[in-house]
Amino acid sequence: MAADAIPLRTRLVPAMARGFIGRCPHCGQGRIFGRFLKVRPECDACGLELHHHRADDLPPYVVIFIVAHIVGYLILETESAYEVPLWVEMGVWPAFTLLFALILLQPVKGAVVGLQYALGMDGFATLPRSRPTPGSEETRLAAAAAGAPDRHRL
């Protein structure tokens, strides 16, 4: 990409899919989570600022909606088809529900961040500028910083 080119915003579905797998919704390269649910301040790969997202309550609501429908269906089918003792059900279903909710929470939050990015919501109105490719001067300075001998002075 040329230094003066304007980067295009990623469309809705690819941005949400990238967020779902924990990648930057803009470039798909950098990771968006620093910890389990802590979003990084910016993408390491493209520089997209992520600190102003407002995912707040939507991810837990979506997770509750998904998990409740799946677990409710499984409980209904189990009760209809088998005679499982109550103590087994009281041990299995809450543990399964909690595990399933924890597994889905981070991907759903990433998808919500991707949704906000794709729609330009909550500070995502501006896109990162394209990073210039390093020229000979930047390459020479990086090599000097790394301790490599300077070829221009030999």
VOLO-329895 format. One record per residue: residue number from 1; x, y, z of N, C-alpha, C, CB in turn; residue in three letters. Coordinates in steps of 0.2 Angstrom, whole numbers, padded with zeros to 4 digits. Glycine has a CB too. Layout:
     i   n.east   n.north    n.up   ca.east   ca.north   ca.up   c.east   c.north    c.up   cb.east   cb.north   cb.up    aa
   NUM        X         Y       Z         X          Y       Z        X         Y       Z         X          Y       Z   ala
...
END
This chain:
     i   n.east   n.north    n.up   ca.east   ca.north   ca.up   c.east   c.north    c.up   cb.east   cb.north   cb.up    aa
     1     0004     -0006    0000      0000       0000    0000     0005      0006    0000     -0005       0000    0006   met
     2     0003      0011   -0004      0007       0017   -0005     0006      0021    0002      0005       0021   -0011   ala
     3     0011      0025    0003      0010       0029    0009     0004      0034    0009      0017       0033    0011   ala
     4     0002      0037    0003     -0003       0041    0003    -0010      0038    0002     -0001       0046   -0003   asp
     5    -0010      0032    0001     -0016       0028    0000    -0021      0028    0006     -0015       0021   -0002   ala
     6    -0027      0029    0005     -0032       0029    0011    -0034      0022    0012     -0038       0033    0009   ile
     7    -0033      0019    0018     -0035       0012    0020    -0043      0012    0020     -0032       0010    0026   pro
     8    -0045      0006    0017     -0052       0005    0017    -0054      0001    0023     -0054       0001    0011   leu
     9    -0061      0003    0025     -0064       0000    0031    -0066     -0007    0029     -0070       0004    0034   arg
    10    -0064     -0012    0033     -0066      -0019    0032    -0074     -0020    0033     -0063      -0024    0037   thr
    11    -0077     -0024    0029     -0084      -0025    0029    -0086     -0028    0035     -0087      -0029    0023   arg
    12    -0093     -0028    0036     -0096      -0030    0043    -0094     -0038    0044     -0103      -0030    0042   leu
    13    -0096     -0042    0040     -0095      -0049    0042    -0087     -0051    0043     -0098      -0054    0036   val
    14    -0083     -0049    0038     -0076      -0051    0039    -0073     -0047    0046     -0072      -0048    0034   pro
    15    -0075     -0041    0047     -0073      -0038    0053    -0075     -0042    0060     -0075      -0031    0054   ala
    16    -0081     -0044    0060     -0084      -0048    0065    -0081     -0054    0066     -0092      -0048    0065   met
    17    -0079     -0058    0060     -0076      -0064    0060    -0069     -0063    0063     -0076      -0067    0053   ala
    18    -0065     -0058    0061     -0059      -0057    0063    -0059     -0056    0071     -0055      -0051    0060   arg
    19    -0064     -0052    0073     -0064      -0051    0080    -0066     -0057    0084     -0070      -0045    0082   gly
    20    -0070     -0061    0081     -0072      -0068    0084    -0066     -0072    0086     -0077      -0071    0080   phe
    21    -0061     -0072    0081     -0055      -0076    0082    -0050     -0072    0086     -0053      -0079    0076   ile
    22    -0051     -0066    0088     -0047      -0063    0092    -0042     -0059    0089     -0043      -0067    0097   gly
    23    -0043     -0057    0082     -0038      -0053    0078    -0041     -0046    0077     -0037      -0057    0071   arg
    24    -0037     -0042    0075     -0039      -0035    0073    -0044     -0035    0068     -0032      -0031    0071   cys
    25    -0049     -0031    0069     -0055      -0031    0064    -0052     -0027    0057     -0061      -0028    0066   pro
    26    -0047     -0023    0058     -0045      -0019    0052    -0040     -0023    0048     -0042      -0013    0054   his
    27    -0035     -0026    0051     -0030      -0029    0047    -0030     -0037    0047     -0023      -0027    0049   cys
    28    -0033     -0040    0053     -0033      -0047    0054    -0027     -0050    0056     -0035      -0050    0047   gly
    29    -0021     -0046    0057     -0015      -0048    0059    -0014     -0048    0067     -0009      -0045    0056   gln
    30    -0015     -0042    0070     -0013      -0041    0077    -0019     -0044    0081     -0013      -0034    0078   gly
    31    -0017     -0045    0087     -0022      -0048    0092    -0025     -0042    0096     -0018      -0053    0098   arg
    32    -0032     -0043    0097     -0035      -0038    0100    -0036     -0038    0108     -0042      -0037    0098   ile
    33    -0034     -0044    0111     -0035      -0045    0118    -0028     -0046    0121     -0039      -0052    0119   phe
    34    -0027     -0042    0126     -0020      -0043    0130    -0021     -0048    0135     -0018      -0036    0133   gly
    35    -0027     -0048    0139     -0029      -0053    0144    -0035     -0056    0142     -0029      -0050    0151   arg
    36    -0038     -0060    0146     -0045      -0064    0144    -0050     -0059    0141     -0047      -0067    0150   phe
    37    -0052     -0054    0144     -0057      -0049    0142    -0054     -0042    0141     -0063      -0049    0146   leu
    38    -0048     -0041    0142     -0045      -0034    0141    -0043     -0033    0134     -0039      -0033    0146   lys
    39    -0046     -0028    0131     -0044      -0026    0124    -0038     -0022    0124     -0050      -0022    0121   val
    40    -0033     -0023    0120     -0027      -0019    0119    -0028     -0012    0117     -0022      -0023    0114   arg
    41    -0024     -0007    0119     -0025       0000    0117    -0025      0001    0110     -0020       0004    0121   pro
    42    -0021     -0003    0106     -0020      -0002    0099    -0018     -0009    0096     -0016       0004    0097   glu
    43    -0019     -0010    0090     -0016      -0015    0086    -0009     -0015    0085     -0020      -0016    0079   cys
    44    -0005     -0020    0086      0002      -0020    0085     0004     -0020    0078      0005      -0026    0089   asp
    45     0000     -0023    0074      0001      -0023    0067     0000     -0017    0062     -0002      -0029    0064   ala
    46    -0006     -0014    0063     -0009      -0009    0059    -0009     -0002    0063     -0015      -0010    0056   cys
    47    -0009     -0002    0069     -0010       0004    0073    -0017      0006    0075     -0006       0009    0070   gly
    48    -0022      0002    0073     -0029       0004    0074    -0030      0005    0082     -0034      -0001    0071   leu
    49    -0033      0011    0084     -0034       0012    0091    -0040      0008    0093     -0035       0019    0092   glu
    50    -0039      0004    0098     -0045       0000    0100    -0047      0002    0107     -0042      -0008    0101   leu
    51    -0044      0006    0110     -0045       0008    0117    -0052      0011    0118     -0040       0013    0120   his
    52    -0055      0014    0113     -0061       0018    0114    -0067      0013    0112     -0061       0024    0110   his
    53    -0067      0007    0112     -0072       0003    0110    -0077      0003    0116     -0070      -0005    0109   his
    54    -0083      0001    0115     -0088       0001    0121    -0093     -0005    0120     -0093       0008    0120   arg
    55    -0089     -0011    0121     -0093      -0017    0121    -0097     -0018    0127     -0088      -0023    0120   ala
    56    -0096     -0015    0133     -0100      -0015    0139    -0104     -0022    0140     -0104      -0009    0139   asp
    57    -0111     -0021    0139     -0115      -0026    0141    -0118     -0031    0136     -0121      -0023    0144   asp
    58    -0116     -0029    0129     -0119      -0033    0124    -0116     -0040    0124     -0117      -0030    0117   leu
    59    -0109     -0041    0124     -0107      -0048    0124    -0110     -0053    0129     -0099      -0048    0125   pro
    60    -0111     -0051    0136     -0114      -0055    0140    -0121     -0057    0139     -0114      -0053    0148   pro
    61    -0125     -0052    0136     -0132      -0053    0134    -0132     -0058    0128     -0135      -0047    0132   tyr
    62    -0128     -0057    0123     -0128      -0062    0118    -0126     -0069    0120     -0123      -0060    0112   val
    63    -0121     -0070    0125     -0118      -0076    0127    -0124     -0079    0131     -0112      -0075    0132   val
    64    -0127     -0076    0135     -0133      -0078    0139    -0138     -0081    0134     -0136      -0073    0144   ile
    65    -0140     -0077    0129     -0145      -0079    0124    -0143     -0086    0121     -0146      -0073    0119   phe
    66    -0137     -0086    0119     -0135      -0092    0115    -0135     -0098    0120     -0128      -0091    0112   ile
    67    -0131     -0097    0125     -0130      -0103    0130    -0137     -0105    0133     -0126      -0101    0136   val
    68    -0142     -0101    0135     -0148      -0103    0137    -0152     -0107    0132     -0152      -0096    0140   ala
    69    -0152     -0105    0126     -0156      -0109    0121    -0153     -0116    0120     -0156      -0105    0114   his
    70    -0146     -0116    0120     -0143      -0123    0119    -0144     -0127    0125     -0136      -0122    0117   ile
    71    -0142     -0124    0131     -0143      -0128    0137    -0150     -0130    0138     -0140      -0125    0143   val
    72    -0155     -0126    0137     -0162      -0127    0138    -0164     -0133    0133     -0166      -0121    0137   gly
    73    -0162     -0132    0127     -0164      -0138    0123    -0161     -0145    0125     -0161      -0136    0115   tyr
    74    -0155     -0144    0127     -0151      -0151    0129    -0155     -0154    0135     -0144      -0150    0130   leu
    75    -0157     -0149    0140     -0160      -0151    0146    -0167     -0154    0144     -0161      -0146    0151   ile
    76    -0170     -0151    0140     -0177      -0154    0137    -0176     -0161    0134     -0180      -0149    0133   leu
    77    -0171     -0161    0130     -0170      -0168    0126    -0168     -0173    0131     -0165      -0167    0121   glu
    78    -0164     -0171    0136     -0162      -0176    0141    -0167     -0179    0145     -0156      -0173    0145   thr
    79    -0172     -0174    0147     -0177      -0176    0152    -0182     -0180    0148     -0181      -0169    0154   glu
    80    -0183     -0179    0141     -0188      -0182    0137    -0186     -0189    0136     -0189      -0179    0131   ser
    81    -0179     -0190    0135     -0177      -0197    0132    -0174     -0201    0137     -0172      -0195    0127   ala
    82    -0171     -0199    0143     -0168      -0203    0148    -0171     -0201    0155     -0160      -0201    0148   tyr
    83    -0169     -0206    0159     -0171      -0205    0166    -0165     -0204    0170     -0175      -0211    0169   glu
    84    -0162     -0198    0170     -0156      -0196    0174    -0158     -0194    0181     -0152      -0190    0170   val
    85    -0154     -0196    0186     -0155      -0194    0193    -0154     -0187    0193     -0150      -0198    0198   pro
    86    -0158     -0184    0198     -0158      -0177    0199    -0151     -0174    0201     -0163      -0175    0204   leu
    87    -0148     -0178    0205     -0141      -0176    0208    -0136     -0175    0202     -0139      -0180    0213   trp
    88    -0137     -0180    0197     -0132      -0179    0191    -0134     -0173    0187     -0133      -0185    0187   val
    89    -0140     -0172    0186     -0142      -0166    0182    -0140     -0159    0186     -0150      -0166    0181   glu
    90    -0141     -0159    0192     -0139      -0153    0196    -0131     -0152    0196     -0142      -0154    0203   met
    91    -0128     -0157    0195     -0120      -0156    0195    -0118     -0155    0188     -0117      -0163    0197   gly
    92    -0121     -0158    0183     -0119      -0157    0176    -0121     -0151    0173     -0121      -0163    0172   val
    93    -0127     -0149    0173     -0130      -0143    0169    -0127     -0137    0171     -0137      -0143    0170   trp
    94    -0126     -0135    0178     -0123      -0129    0180    -0116     -0128    0177     -0124      -0128    0187   pro
    95    -0112     -0134    0178     -0105      -0134    0176    -0104     -0133    0169     -0102      -0140    0179   ala
    96    -0109     -0136    0165     -0108      -0136    0158    -0110     -0129    0155     -0113      -0141    0154   phe
    97    -0115     -0126    0159     -0117      -0119    0157    -0112     -0114    0158     -0124      -0117    0161   thr
    98    -0109     -0115    0164     -0103      -0110    0166    -0097     -0111    0161     -0101      -0111    0173   leu
    99    -0095     -0117    0160     -0090      -0118    0155    -0091     -0115    0148     -0088      -0125    0155   leu
   100    -0097     -0117    0146     -0099      -0115    0139    -0099     -0107    0139     -0106      -0117    0137   phe
   101    -0102     -0104    0144     -0102      -0096    0144    -0095     -0093    0144     -0106      -0094    0150   ala
   102    -0091     -0096    0148     -0084      -0093    0148    -0080     -0095    0142     -0080      -0097    0154   leu
   103    -0082     -0100    0138     -0078      -0101    0132    -0081     -0096    0127     -0080      -0108    0129   ile
   104    -0087     -0094    0127     -0090      -0090    0122    -0089     -0083    0123     -0097      -0091    0121   leu
   105    -0087     -0081    0129     -0087      -0074    0131    -0082     -0070    0127     -0086      -0073    0138   leu
   106    -0076     -0072    0127     -0071      -0068    0123    -0072     -0068    0116     -0064      -0071    0125   gln
   107    -0074     -0073    0112     -0075      -0073    0105    -0081     -0068    0104     -0076      -0079    0102   pro
   108    -0086     -0068    0108     -0092      -0064    0107    -0090     -0056    0108     -0098      -0066    0111   val
   109    -0086     -0055    0113     -0083      -0048    0114    -0079     -0046    0108     -0079      -0048    0120   lys
   110    -0075     -0050    0105     -0071      -0048    0099    -0076     -0047    0093     -0066      -0054    0098   gly
   111    -0081     -0051    0093     -0085      -0050    0087    -0089     -0043    0088     -0091      -0055    0087   ala
   112    -0091     -0041    0094     -0094      -0035    0096    -0089     -0029    0094     -0096      -0034    0103   val
   113    -0083     -0030    0096     -0078      -0024    0094    -0077     -0024    0086     -0071      -0026    0097   val
   114    -0078     -0030    0083     -0078      -0030    0076    -0084     -0026    0073     -0077      -0037    0073   gly
   115    -0089     -0027    0076     -0096      -0024    0074    -0095     -0017    0074     -0102      -0027    0078   leu
   116    -0093     -0014    0080     -0092      -0007    0081    -0087     -0004    0076     -0090      -0006    0088   gln
   117    -0082     -0008    0075     -0077      -0005    0070    -0080     -0005    0063     -0071      -0010    0070   tyr
   118    -0083     -0010    0061     -0086      -0010    0054    -0092     -0005    0053     -0089      -0017    0053   ala
   119    -0095     -0003    0058     -0100       0002    0058    -0098      0009    0060     -0106       0000    0063   leu
   120    -0092      0010    0061     -0089       0016    0063    -0091      0019    0070     -0090       0021    0058   gly
   121    -0093      0015    0074     -0096       0017    0081    -0090      0019    0086     -0101       0012    0083   met
   122    -0092      0023    0091     -0088       0024    0097    -0081      0025    0096     -0089       0018    0101   asp
   123    -0079      0030    0091     -0072       0032    0090    -0069      0028    0085     -0068       0030    0097   gly
   124    -0072      0023    0082     -0069       0020    0076    -0070      0023    0069     -0072       0013    0075   phe
   125    -0072      0030    0070     -0074       0034    0064    -0067      0035    0060     -0077       0040    0065   ala
   126    -0062      0035    0063     -0055       0037    0059    -0052      0030    0059     -0051       0042    0063   thr
   127    -0049      0029    0053     -0045       0023    0052    -0037      0025    0053     -0046       0020    0045   leu
   128    -0033      0020    0054     -0026       0021    0055    -0023      0023    0048     -0023       0015    0058   pro
   129    -0018      0027    0049     -0014       0029    0043    -0010      0023    0041     -0010       0035    0043   arg
   130    -0009      0022    0034     -0005       0016    0032     0002      0018    0035     -0005       0015    0025   ser
   131     0006      0013    0037      0013       0014    0039     0017      0013    0033      0015       0008    0045   arg
   132     0022      0018    0033      0026       0018    0027     0031      0012    0027      0030       0025    0026   pro
   133     0033      0010    0021      0038       0004    0021     0045      0007    0023      0038       0000    0014   thr
   134     0049      0003    0026      0055       0006    0028     0060      0007    0022      0059       0002    0033   pro
   135     0063      0013    0021      0067       0014    0015     0074      0013    0018      0067       0021    0013   gly
   136     0079      0015    0014      0086       0013    0015     0088      0016    0021      0090       0015    0009   ser
   137     0086      0023    0023      0088       0026    0029     0085      0022    0035      0085       0033    0029   glu
   138     0079      0020    0035      0076       0017    0041     0080      0010    0042      0069       0016    0040   glu
   139     0081      0007    0036      0085       0000    0037     0092      0001    0040      0085      -0003    0030   thr
   140     0095      0006    0037      0102       0008    0040     0102      0009    0048      0105       0013    0036   arg
   141     0097      0013    0050      0096       0015    0057     0094      0009    0061      0091       0021    0058   leu
   142     0090      0005    0058      0088      -0001    0062     0094     -0006    0063      0082      -0005    0059   ala
   143     0098     -0007    0057      0104      -0011    0058     0109     -0008    0063      0107      -0012    0051   ala
   144     0110     -0002    0063      0114       0001    0067     0112      0000    0075      0115       0009    0066   ala
   145     0106      0001    0076      0103       0000    0082     0104     -0007    0085      0096       0002    0083   ala
   146     0104     -0012    0080      0104      -0019    0082     0112     -0021    0082      0101      -0023    0076   ala
   147     0116     -0017    0081      0123      -0018    0082     0127     -0021    0075      0124      -0023    0087   gly
   148     0123     -0020    0070      0126      -0023    0063     0131     -0017    0061      0121      -0025    0058   ala
   149     0136     -0019    0057      0140      -0014    0054     0137     -0010    0049      0147      -0017    0052   pro
   150     0138     -0004    0048      0135       0001    0043     0139      0000    0036      0136       0008    0045   asp
   151     0136     -0003    0031      0139      -0004    0025     0141      0003    0021      0135      -0008    0020   arg
   152     0138      0008    0023      0139       0014    0019     0145      0018    0022      0133       0019    0020   his
   153     0148      0016    0027      0154       0019    0030     0160      0015    0029      0153       0021    0037   arg
   154     0159      0009    0026      0165       0004    0026     0169      0006    0019      0163      -0003    0025   leu
END
